[in-house]
Each structure stands twice: as structure tokens, then as C-alpha cells.
Amino acid sequence: MLFCSSTTLAKHKMVNIKSLEQTEWILREPRSGTRMLFELHHIGQYLRQRHLKMELNQTGAIRSMVSSIGISCLSEPCIANELVQGDLVQLTENP
């Protein structure tokens, strides 16, 4: 699931590839299962370029960083509380 803080791209709710290519990404470390799913089976496979701000090895650290900057992709259960509280917002890709 793509997500960002409630104060960044969230005002758009639906984003296109171009806007995703221009956004700073905070992702799991290379070779992690989450990162591999992102790269091979999710939006990562469609991005020609990516502004990688950070690579972190803990979902909690990713949630924390994304709440102030950037965008990321984690499973819904990992960010369920933040979605309910409104700290993070799910984004939908628009082709």
C-alpha cells in the first residue's frame, strides 16, 4: 500500500507515475521481502526514476519518517493504527 503523511501528497489522494517519480521515497532495505514486493510486484516496477531519501530496516522507523517527509509502501497491517488516527494516508495510483 502506498502511503504518505496527511500533510504532503495526501491532498491529492490519487497520484500518477510522474508525481511518484518526483517524490522522496523512504523504503525498506535492499533484499528485504517488502522491498522485493515493491520493486517486482507493485508500483516500483513502473518507476523509471526514484528519489530515494532513505533505506531503513524497521517498519516503525519508516512510519515515523514518512509522517514528516516522503512516501513509502508497506502492507496495510503495518500502518493500520496510523491510518485510523489520520497521521498517514493511503494513496491510490492513477495510471
CNS distance restraints for C-alpha pairs under 8 A (distance, minus, plus):
assign (resid   1 and name CA) (resid  73 and name CA) 5.19 0.50 0.50
assign (resid   1 and name CA) (resid  74 and name CA) 5.48 0.50 0.50
assign (resid   1 and name CA) (resid  75 and name CA) 5.56 0.50 0.50
assign (resid   1 and name CA) (resid  76 and name CA) 6.13 0.50 0.50
assign (resid   1 and name CA) (resid  90 and name CA) 6.82 0.50 0.50
assign (resid   1 and name CA) (resid  91 and name CA) 7.57 0.50 0.50
assign (resid   2 and name CA) (resid  71 and name CA) 7.23 0.50 0.50
assign (resid   2 and name CA) (resid  72 and name CA) 5.82 0.50 0.50
assign (resid   2 and name CA) (resid  73 and name CA) 4.48 0.50 0.50
assign (resid   2 and name CA) (resid  74 and name CA) 6.87 0.50 0.50
assign (resid   2 and name CA) (resid  90 and name CA) 5.77 0.50 0.50
assign (resid   2 and name CA) (resid  91 and name CA) 5.30 0.50 0.50
assign (resid   2 and name CA) (resid  92 and name CA) 7.05 0.50 0.50
assign (resid   3 and name CA) (resid  71 and name CA) 5.86 0.50 0.50
assign (resid   3 and name CA) (resid  72 and name CA) 5.68 0.50 0.50
assign (resid   3 and name CA) (resid  73 and name CA) 6.19 0.50 0.50
assign (resid   3 and name CA) (resid  74 and name CA) 7.87 0.50 0.50
assign (resid   3 and name CA) (resid  88 and name CA) 6.48 0.50 0.50
assign (resid   3 and name CA) (resid  89 and name CA) 5.37 0.50 0.50
assign (resid   3 and name CA) (resid  90 and name CA) 4.38 0.50 0.50
assign (resid   3 and name CA) (resid  91 and name CA) 5.33 0.50 0.50
assign (resid   4 and name CA) (resid   8 and name CA) 6.72 0.50 0.50
assign (resid   4 and name CA) (resid   9 and name CA) 6.64 0.50 0.50
assign (resid   4 and name CA) (resid  10 and name CA) 6.56 0.50 0.50
assign (resid   4 and name CA) (resid  66 and name CA) 5.86 0.50 0.50
assign (resid   4 and name CA) (resid  67 and name CA) 6.73 0.50 0.50
assign (resid   4 and name CA) (resid  69 and name CA) 7.79 0.50 0.50
assign (resid   4 and name CA) (resid  70 and name CA) 6.41 0.50 0.50
assign (resid   4 and name CA) (resid  71 and name CA) 4.66 0.50 0.50
assign (resid   4 and name CA) (resid  72 and name CA) 6.57 0.50 0.50
assign (resid   4 and name CA) (resid  88 and name CA) 5.56 0.50 0.50
assign (resid   4 and name CA) (resid  89 and name CA) 5.55 0.50 0.50
assign (resid   4 and name CA) (resid  90 and name CA) 6.79 0.50 0.50
assign (resid   4 and name CA) (resid  91 and name CA) 7.33 0.50 0.50
assign (resid   5 and name CA) (resid   9 and name CA) 7.51 0.50 0.50
assign (resid   5 and name CA) (resid  10 and name CA) 6.74 0.50 0.50
assign (resid   5 and name CA) (resid  66 and name CA) 5.91 0.50 0.50
assign (resid   5 and name CA) (resid  67 and name CA) 4.50 0.50 0.50
assign (resid   5 and name CA) (resid  68 and name CA) 6.35 0.50 0.50
assign (resid   5 and name CA) (resid  69 and name CA) 7.10 0.50 0.50
assign (resid   5 and name CA) (resid  70 and name CA) 7.65 0.50 0.50
assign (resid   5 and name CA) (resid  71 and name CA) 7.59 0.50 0.50
assign (resid   5 and name CA) (resid  87 and name CA) 6.03 0.50 0.50
assign (resid   5 and name CA) (resid  88 and name CA) 4.47 0.50 0.50
assign (resid   5 and name CA) (resid  89 and name CA) 5.99 0.50 0.50
assign (resid   6 and name CA) (resid  10 and name CA) 5.33 0.50 0.50
assign (resid   6 and name CA) (resid  11 and name CA) 7.63 0.50 0.50
assign (resid   6 and name CA) (resid  67 and name CA) 7.52 0.50 0.50
assign (resid   6 and name CA) (resid  86 and name CA) 6.66 0.50 0.50
assign (resid   6 and name CA) (resid  87 and name CA) 5.64 0.50 0.50
assign (resid   6 and name CA) (resid  88 and name CA) 5.23 0.50 0.50
assign (resid   6 and name CA) (resid  89 and name CA) 5.55 0.50 0.50
assign (resid   7 and name CA) (resid  11 and name CA) 7.25 0.50 0.50
assign (resid   8 and name CA) (resid  69 and name CA) 7.60 0.50 0.50
assign (resid   8 and name CA) (resid  70 and name CA) 7.77 0.50 0.50
assign (resid   9 and name CA) (resid  13 and name CA) 7.02 0.50 0.50
assign (resid   9 and name CA) (resid  15 and name CA) 7.91 0.50 0.50
assign (resid  10 and name CA) (resid  89 and name CA) 6.09 0.50 0.50
assign (resid  10 and name CA) (resid  90 and name CA) 7.71 0.50 0.50
assign (resid  10 and name CA) (resid  91 and name CA) 6.96 0.50 0.50
assign (resid  13 and name CA) (resid  89 and name CA) 7.93 0.50 0.50
assign (resid  13 and name CA) (resid  90 and name CA) 7.32 0.50 0.50
assign (resid  13 and name CA) (resid  91 and name CA) 5.19 0.50 0.50
assign (resid  13 and name CA) (resid  92 and name CA) 6.34 0.50 0.50
assign (resid  14 and name CA) (resid  91 and name CA) 5.73 0.50 0.50
assign (resid  14 and name CA) (resid  92 and name CA) 4.68 0.50 0.50
assign (resid  14 and name CA) (resid  93 and name CA) 5.70 0.50 0.50
assign (resid  14 and name CA) (resid  94 and name CA) 5.92 0.50 0.50
assign (resid  15 and name CA) (resid  19 and name CA) 6.38 0.50 0.50
assign (resid  15 and name CA) (resid  20 and name CA) 7.03 0.50 0.50
assign (resid  15 and name CA) (resid  91 and name CA) 6.89 0.50 0.50
assign (resid  15 and name CA) (resid  92 and name CA) 6.24 0.50 0.50
assign (resid  15 and name CA) (resid  93 and name CA) 5.14 0.50 0.50
assign (resid  15 and name CA) (resid  94 and name CA) 5.47 0.50 0.50
assign (resid  16 and name CA) (resid  20 and name CA) 6.42 0.50 0.50
assign (resid  16 and name CA) (resid  93 and name CA) 5.72 0.50 0.50
assign (resid  16 and name CA) (resid  94 and name CA) 4.80 0.50 0.50
assign (resid  16 and name CA) (resid  95 and name CA) 5.80 0.50 0.50
assign (resid  17 and name CA) (resid  21 and name CA) 6.13 0.50 0.50
assign (resid  17 and name CA) (resid  46 and name CA) 7.54 0.50 0.50
assign (resid  17 and name CA) (resid  47 and name CA) 6.72 0.50 0.50
assign (resid  17 and name CA) (resid  93 and name CA) 7.43 0.50 0.50
assign (resid  17 and name CA) (resid  94 and name CA) 7.46 0.50 0.50
assign (resid  17 and name CA) (resid  95 and name CA) 6.78 0.50 0.50
assign (resid  18 and name CA) (resid  22 and name CA) 6.49 0.50 0.50
assign (resid  19 and name CA) (resid  23 and name CA) 6.38 0.50 0.50
assign (resid  20 and name CA) (resid  47 and name CA) 7.67 0.50 0.50
assign (resid  20 and name CA) (resid  50 and name CA) 7.75 0.50 0.50
assign (resid  21 and name CA) (resid  47 and name CA) 6.19 0.50 0.50
assign (resid  21 and name CA) (resid  48 and name CA) 7.27 0.50 0.50
assign (resid  21 and name CA) (resid  49 and name CA) 5.66 0.50 0.50
assign (resid  21 and name CA) (resid  50 and name CA) 5.14 0.50 0.50
assign (resid  21 and name CA) (resid  51 and name CA) 6.89 0.50 0.50
assign (resid  22 and name CA) (resid  50 and name CA) 7.05 0.50 0.50
assign (resid  22 and name CA) (resid  51 and name CA) 6.68 0.50 0.50
assign (resid  23 and name CA) (resid  50 and name CA) 7.51 0.50 0.50
assign (resid  23 and name CA) (resid  51 and name CA) 6.29 0.50 0.50
assign (resid  23 and name CA) (resid  70 and name CA) 6.46 0.50 0.50
assign (resid  23 and name CA) (resid  71 and name CA) 7.01 0.50 0.50
assign (resid  24 and name CA) (resid  50 and name CA) 7.45 0.50 0.50
assign (resid  24 and name CA) (resid  51 and name CA) 4.91 0.50 0.50
assign (resid  24 and name CA) (resid  52 and name CA) 5.76 0.50 0.50
assign (resid  24 and name CA) (resid  53 and name CA) 5.48 0.50 0.50
assign (resid  24 and name CA) (resid  69 and name CA) 7.62 0.50 0.50
assign (resid  24 and name CA) (resid  70 and name CA) 4.76 0.50 0.50
assign (resid  24 and name CA) (resid  71 and name CA) 6.35 0.50 0.50
assign (resid  25 and name CA) (resid  50 and name CA) 7.18 0.50 0.50
assign (resid  25 and name CA) (resid  51 and name CA) 5.93 0.50 0.50
assign (resid  25 and name CA) (resid  52 and name CA) 4.77 0.50 0.50
assign (resid  25 and name CA) (resid  53 and name CA) 5.42 0.50 0.50
assign (resid  25 and name CA) (resid  54 and name CA) 6.87 0.50 0.50
assign (resid  25 and name CA) (resid  70 and name CA) 5.35 0.50 0.50
assign (resid  25 and name CA) (resid  71 and name CA) 5.01 0.50 0.50
assign (resid  25 and name CA) (resid  72 and name CA) 5.74 0.50 0.50
assign (resid  26 and name CA) (resid  52 and name CA) 6.32 0.50 0.50
assign (resid  26 and name CA) (resid  53 and name CA) 5.67 0.50 0.50
assign (resid  26 and name CA) (resid  54 and name CA) 4.82 0.50 0.50
assign (resid  26 and name CA) (resid  55 and name CA) 5.88 0.50 0.50
assign (resid  26 and name CA) (resid  56 and name CA) 7.38 0.50 0.50
assign (resid  26 and name CA) (resid  62 and name CA) 6.51 0.50 0.50
assign (resid  26 and name CA) (resid  65 and name CA) 7.59 0.50 0.50
assign (resid  26 and name CA) (resid  66 and name CA) 7.01 0.50 0.50
assign (resid  26 and name CA) (resid  70 and name CA) 6.35 0.50 0.50
assign (resid  26 and name CA) (resid  71 and name CA) 6.08 0.50 0.50
assign (resid  26 and name CA) (resid  72 and name CA) 5.32 0.50 0.50
assign (resid  27 and name CA) (resid  35 and name CA) 6.87 0.50 0.50
assign (resid  27 and name CA) (resid  52 and name CA) 7.63 0.50 0.50
assign (resid  27 and name CA) (resid  54 and name CA) 6.42 0.50 0.50
assign (resid  27 and name CA) (resid  55 and name CA) 4.97 0.50 0.50
assign (resid  27 and name CA) (resid  56 and name CA) 6.29 0.50 0.50
assign (resid  27 and name CA) (resid  62 and name CA) 7.07 0.50 0.50
assign (resid  27 and name CA) (resid  72 and name CA) 5.83 0.50 0.50
assign (resid  27 and name CA) (resid  73 and name CA) 7.03 0.50 0.50
assign (resid  28 and name CA) (resid  32 and name CA) 6.60 0.50 0.50
assign (resid  28 and name CA) (resid  34 and name CA) 6.64 0.50 0.50
assign (resid  28 and name CA) (resid  35 and name CA) 5.47 0.50 0.50
assign (resid  28 and name CA) (resid  55 and name CA) 5.29 0.50 0.50
assign (resid  28 and name CA) (resid  56 and name CA) 5.00 0.50 0.50
assign (resid  28 and name CA) (resid  57 and name CA) 5.49 0.50 0.50
assign (resid  28 and name CA) (resid  58 and name CA) 7.25 0.50 0.50
assign (resid  28 and name CA) (resid  59 and name CA) 7.57 0.50 0.50
assign (resid  28 and name CA) (resid  62 and name CA) 7.65 0.50 0.50
assign (resid  29 and name CA) (resid  35 and name CA) 6.67 0.50 0.50
assign (resid  29 and name CA) (resid  55 and name CA) 5.00 0.50 0.50
assign (resid  29 and name CA) (resid  56 and name CA) 5.44 0.50 0.50
assign (resid  29 and name CA) (resid  57 and name CA) 5.47 0.50 0.50
assign (resid  30 and name CA) (resid  35 and name CA) 6.21 0.50 0.50
assign (resid  30 and name CA) (resid  36 and name CA) 7.55 0.50 0.50
assign (resid  30 and name CA) (resid  55 and name CA) 7.76 0.50 0.50
assign (resid  31 and name CA) (resid  35 and name CA) 6.52 0.50 0.50
assign (resid  31 and name CA) (resid  36 and name CA) 6.26 0.50 0.50
assign (resid  32 and name CA) (resid  36 and name CA) 6.18 0.50 0.50
assign (resid  33 and name CA) (resid  37 and name CA) 6.20 0.50 0.50
assign (resid  34 and name CA) (resid  38 and name CA) 6.22 0.50 0.50
assign (resid  34 and name CA) (resid  74 and name CA) 6.88 0.50 0.50
assign (resid  35 and name CA) (resid  39 and name CA) 6.10 0.50 0.50
assign (resid  36 and name CA) (resid  40 and name CA) 5.91 0.50 0.50
assign (resid  36 and name CA) (resid  41 and name CA) 7.86 0.50 0.50
assign (resid  37 and name CA) (resid  41 and name CA) 5.18 0.50 0.50
assign (resid  37 and name CA) (resid  42 and name CA) 6.35 0.50 0.50
assign (resid  38 and name CA) (resid  42 and name CA) 4.74 0.50 0.50
assign (resid  38 and name CA) (resid  43 and name CA) 6.44 0.50 0.50
assign (resid  38 and name CA) (resid  44 and name CA) 5.36 0.50 0.50
assign (resid  38 and name CA) (resid  45 and name CA) 7.49 0.50 0.50
assign (resid  38 and name CA) (resid  73 and name CA) 6.94 0.50 0.50
assign (resid  39 and name CA) (resid  43 and name CA) 7.15 0.50 0.50
assign (resid  39 and name CA) (resid  44 and name CA) 4.40 0.50 0.50
assign (resid  39 and name CA) (resid  45 and name CA) 5.21 0.50 0.50
assign (resid  40 and name CA) (resid  44 and name CA) 6.78 0.50 0.50
assign (resid  40 and name CA) (resid  45 and name CA) 5.52 0.50 0.50
assign (resid  41 and name CA) (resid  45 and name CA) 6.79 0.50 0.50
assign (resid  43 and name CA) (resid  47 and name CA) 6.84 0.50 0.50
assign (resid  53 and name CA) (resid  70 and name CA) 7.77 0.50 0.50
assign (resid  56 and name CA) (resid  61 and name CA) 6.83 0.50 0.50
assign (resid  56 and name CA) (resid  62 and name CA) 6.50 0.50 0.50
assign (resid  57 and name CA) (resid  61 and name CA) 7.75 0.50 0.50
assign (resid  58 and name CA) (resid  62 and name CA) 6.49 0.50 0.50
assign (resid  59 and name CA) (resid  63 and name CA) 6.12 0.50 0.50
assign (resid  59 and name CA) (resid  74 and name CA) 7.79 0.50 0.50
assign (resid  59 and name CA) (resid  78 and name CA) 7.10 0.50 0.50
assign (resid  60 and name CA) (resid  64 and name CA) 6.16 0.50 0.50
assign (resid  61 and name CA) (resid  65 and name CA) 6.17 0.50 0.50
assign (resid  62 and name CA) (resid  66 and name CA) 6.00 0.50 0.50
assign (resid  62 and name CA) (resid  72 and name CA) 7.60 0.50 0.50
assign (resid  63 and name CA) (resid  67 and name CA) 6.19 0.50 0.50
assign (resid  63 and name CA) (resid  79 and name CA) 7.20 0.50 0.50
assign (resid  64 and name CA) (resid  68 and name CA) 7.26 0.50 0.50
assign (resid  65 and name CA) (resid  69 and name CA) 6.07 0.50 0.50
assign (resid  65 and name CA) (resid  70 and name CA) 7.59 0.50 0.50
assign (resid  66 and name CA) (resid  70 and name CA) 5.28 0.50 0.50
assign (resid  66 and name CA) (resid  71 and name CA) 5.84 0.50 0.50
assign (resid  66 and name CA) (resid  72 and name CA) 6.93 0.50 0.50
assign (resid  66 and name CA) (resid  88 and name CA) 7.95 0.50 0.50
assign (resid  67 and name CA) (resid  87 and name CA) 6.57 0.50 0.50
assign (resid  67 and name CA) (resid  88 and name CA) 6.38 0.50 0.50
assign (resid  74 and name CA) (resid  78 and name CA) 6.53 0.50 0.50
assign (resid  74 and name CA) (resid  79 and name CA) 7.45 0.50 0.50
assign (resid  75 and name CA) (resid  79 and name CA) 7.18 0.50 0.50
assign (resid  76 and name CA) (resid  80 and name CA) 5.76 0.50 0.50
assign (resid  79 and name CA) (resid  83 and name CA) 6.19 0.50 0.50
assign (resid  79 and name CA) (resid  88 and name CA) 7.69 0.50 0.50
assign (resid  80 and name CA) (resid  84 and name CA) 6.31 0.50 0.50
assign (resid  81 and name CA) (resid  85 and name CA) 6.16 0.50 0.50
assign (resid  82 and name CA) (resid  86 and name CA) 5.96 0.50 0.50
assign (resid  82 and name CA) (resid  87 and name CA) 5.14 0.50 0.50
assign (resid  82 and name CA) (resid  88 and name CA) 5.38 0.50 0.50
assign (resid  83 and name CA) (resid  87 and name CA) 6.23 0.50 0.50
assign (resid  83 and name CA) (resid  88 and name CA) 5.13 0.50 0.50
assign (resid  83 and name CA) (resid  89 and name CA) 5.85 0.50 0.50
assign (resid  83 and name CA) (resid  90 and name CA) 7.42 0.50 0.50
